Amino acid sequence: MAGRGGGLPTTAVLQLRPGPDGGLHAATHAHGIWSFDPRSLKARKD
């Protein structure tokens, strides 16, 4: 399910919390919990 989010689903995030591992954990509706490293995010050039 890759999109503009770099592998995150294109859906509403119900909760977004930092984890003890330095990652962000996003709870979504119908897509479960996704974890990613915020240092891997890049600025968009729209």
Secondary structure, 3 states (H helix, E strand, C coil): CCCCCCCCCCCCEEEEEECCCCCEEEEECCCEEEEECHHHCCCCCC
